[in-house]
Amino acid sequence: MGKIVLTSNVTLDGVVQDPDGEEGFDRGGWFHQYVGAKDLQDWVARETQEALDAEVLLLGGRTNEWFADRMTERNVAEGRVSPEWANRVRSMPKYVVSSTLEEPRWSNVTTLRGDAVKEVSQLKRQVDGEILIYASYQLARTLMEYDLLDELRLVIFPVVLGTGLRLFDGTSDNKPLHLVDARKLGDGLVFYAYEFAQG
């Protein structure tokens, strides 16, 4: 049985919208604005290890496109993406929940076109190990609603935006969590891992 893990970068007030500033959100771009070199070094090391430890990636359609754009050889060569992380993400089996994806733009992609809850439930039964979700917040909220999400891993960035799309917007019920890890990354980031309480 697989373990579904959502990993995300988030501001102190819970905003996940437009971390790289490319979506046009007027408060976007916070990923690079509030961190130093040591923060990014520790972030990359944690992100890379997390990808190495996971069995597969599970992505929504838009997140799939976002990562396909960024995990290119050009971005690696220009130092925008860690080579080890990019190589791992490109080589991993990827499952994309999408009703519109026709031709995947990168390798090892299986499209899940049916009911997301049923498709992901089946994937969870088939995979032995971690099923890692990057961003894909609409998908993550759906999985949270149906108690399919097992763990949250959040890297907290030291900024309050006051507005923007938040990770837990639209949650319809209480979701008790248990803290399983907490540590500082670099000089200004904090990593938290929470497991969802079962039953």
C-alpha positions in Angstrom: 0.0 0.0 0.0 1.4 3.4 -1.0 1.7 6.4 1.2 0.5 9.7 -0.5 2.6 12.7 0.6 1.9 16.3 -0.4 5.0 18.4 -0.3 4.7 22.2 -0.7 6.4 25.5 -0.2 4.1 27.9 1.7 4.2 31.4 3.2 3.8 31.8 6.9 0.1 32.7 6.4 -0.5 29.6 4.3 -0.3 31.1 0.7 0.9 28.7 -2.0 0.0 30.8 -5.0 2.7 31.8 -7.6 5.9 31.2 -5.7 8.1 31.9 -8.7 6.2 35.0 -9.8 5.3 33.7 -13.3 1.5 33.5 -12.9 1.0 37.3 -12.6 -0.2 37.3 -9.0 0.8 40.8 -7.7 2.4 39.2 -4.6 4.0 36.3 -6.4 7.7 35.6 -6.6 8.1 35.0 -2.9 10.2 31.8 -3.2 13.4 33.7 -4.1 12.6 37.1 -2.5 13.0 36.0 1.1 15.7 33.4 1.2 19.4 33.3 1.2 22.0 31.0 -0.3 22.1 28.7 2.7 18.3 28.4 2.7 18.3 27.4 -0.9 21.2 24.9 -0.4 19.3 23.1 2.4 16.0 23.3 0.4 17.6 21.7 -2.6 19.2 18.9 -0.5 15.9 18.1 1.2 13.9 18.2 -2.0 16.4 16.0 -3.8 16.4 13.4 -1.0 12.6 13.4 -0.9 12.5 12.7 -4.6 15.1 9.9 -4.3 13.1 8.3 -1.5 9.7 8.4 -3.4 8.5 5.7 -5.8 6.4 7.8 -8.0 5.1 11.3 -8.6 1.4 12.2 -8.7 0.6 15.5 -10.4 -2.4 17.5 -11.5 -2.5 18.6 -15.2 -1.2 22.2 -14.7 1.5 21.1 -12.3 2.6 18.5 -14.7 3.1 21.2 -17.4 4.9 23.5 -14.9 7.4 20.8 -14.1 7.9 19.6 -17.7 8.8 23.2 -18.5 11.4 23.5 -15.7 13.1 20.1 -15.7 14.8 20.7 -19.0 18.5 20.2 -19.8 18.7 23.9 -20.5 17.5 24.9 -17.0 19.9 22.4 -15.5 22.8 23.8 -17.6 21.9 27.4 -16.6 21.8 26.5 -12.9 18.1 27.0 -12.4 17.5 23.4 -11.3 19.7 21.0 -9.4 21.0 18.3 -11.8 20.4 15.5 -9.3 16.9 16.6 -8.5 16.0 17.2 -12.2 17.4 13.8 -13.2 15.4 12.0 -10.5 12.2 13.8 -11.3 12.5 13.2 -15.0 13.3 9.4 -14.5 10.5 8.7 -12.0 7.2 7.2 -13.0 4.7 10.0 -13.1 0.9 9.7 -12.9 -1.0 12.8 -14.1 -4.7 13.3 -13.2 -6.0 15.1 -16.3 -9.0 14.8 -18.7 -7.2 16.9 -21.3 -3.6 15.7 -21.5 -3.0 14.2 -24.9 0.7 14.0 -25.5 2.9 14.1 -22.4 5.9 16.4 -22.8 8.3 14.3 -20.8 9.0 10.6 -20.1 7.4 8.0 -17.9 4.0 9.6 -17.7 0.7 7.7 -17.3 -2.4 9.8 -17.6 -5.3 9.0 -15.1 -8.4 10.2 -17.0 -11.2 8.7 -14.9 -12.6 9.7 -11.5 -9.6 11.1 -9.6 -10.6 9.4 -6.3 -11.0 6.0 -7.8 -7.9 6.3 -10.0 -5.7 7.5 -7.1 -7.2 4.8 -4.7 -6.2 2.2 -7.2 -2.7 3.7 -7.6 -2.3 3.7 -3.8 -3.1 0.0 -3.7 -0.6 -0.8 -6.5 2.4 1.2 -5.3 4.6 0.1 -2.5 6.3 3.2 -1.1 5.8 7.0 -1.3 3.6 8.6 -3.8 4.8 12.2 -3.9 2.6 15.1 -4.9 4.2 18.4 -5.9 1.8 21.4 -5.6 -1.4 20.1 -7.5 -3.6 21.8 -4.9 -6.9 21.1 -6.4 -6.0 17.4 -6.6 -4.6 17.5 -3.0 -7.8 19.0 -1.6 -9.9 16.3 -3.3 -7.6 13.6 -1.8 -7.8 15.3 1.6 -11.6 15.3 1.4 -11.6 11.6 0.8 -9.0 10.8 3.4 -6.5 9.6 0.8 -3.7 12.0 1.7 -1.4 10.5 4.4 1.2 13.2 5.1 1.9 16.9 4.5 5.4 18.2 4.2 5.6 22.0 4.3 8.5 24.3 3.9 7.5 27.6 5.5 8.9 30.8 3.9 9.4 33.8 6.2 6.8 36.2 4.7 3.2 37.0 5.2 1.3 38.0 2.0 -2.1 38.7 3.5 -3.9 37.4 0.4 -3.7 34.7 -2.2 -4.6 31.1 -2.7 -4.1 29.1 0.4 -3.4 25.4 0.8 -6.4 24.6 2.9 -9.0 26.9 1.2 -12.3 25.1 0.9 -11.6 22.3 3.4 -15.0 21.2 4.5 -14.2 19.4 7.8 -11.6 19.2 10.6 -8.5 17.3 9.6 -6.5 16.4 12.7 -2.8 16.0 12.2 0.2 14.6 14.1 3.6 16.4 13.9 6.3 13.9 12.9 9.2 16.2 12.0 10.2 19.8 12.4 13.5 21.4 11.6 15.2 24.6 10.4 16.5 24.7 6.8 19.3 27.2 6.3 18.9 30.5 8.2 15.2 31.3 7.5 13.1 28.3 6.4 11.3 25.8 8.6 10.3 22.3 7.5 7.3 20.6 9.1 5.9 17.1 8.4 2.5 16.1 9.6 0.6 12.8 9.3 -3.1 12.8 9.0 -4.8 11.2 12.0 -6.6 8.0 10.9 -10.1 7.3 12.1 
